[in-house]
Amino acid sequence: MAAANLTRPAGAATLSSAREAAMPVPGHARKATQPRFEVSETVDVEQYDAEKLAGALFTKIYNWFGFDAKDAPYIDWNGPTPRLPAQRISEAPLPEPHEVPTPGY
């Protein structure tokens, strides 16, 4: 996952640790310090868990902006691995893999 153009003449991109804030909440926002960043996570296909993968990527993004992983909103910290449940963002669970249509190649 890569992001570019995070610092522009109009100002740096901002990320907030506050949930659902339309505007950055003072004391909870951090600005991008570089114009580009990349995060990645290696997963075992046999053990693939979309919520674990999302949690890992999400916390890495927050780390890049200078937050502690525990400051990342929406993360479920119950259990050994941080997870980002779809319901915390969209109020709907992720579809089961067999319910997602596979594009015809």
NORCORZI-V953509 format. One record per backbone hydrogen bond with DSSP energy under -1.0 kcal/mol. NH is the residue of the N-H (numbers start at 1). CO is the residue of the C=O. Records with the same first field share a line. If there is no record, write none. Layout:
NH = CO, CO
//
This chain:
3 = 37
6 = 35
8 = 11
11 = 8
13 = 6
15 = 30
17 = 28
28 = 25
30 = 15
32 = 13
37 = 3
39 = 1
47 = 44
53 = 49
54 = 50
55 = 51
56 = 52
57 = 53
58 = 54
59 = 55
60 = 56
61 = 57
62 = 58
63 = 59
64 = 60
65 = 61
66 = 63
67 = 62
71 = 68
72 = 69
76 = 83
83 = 76
84 = 51
88 = 85
89 = 86
90 = 86
99 = 96
//
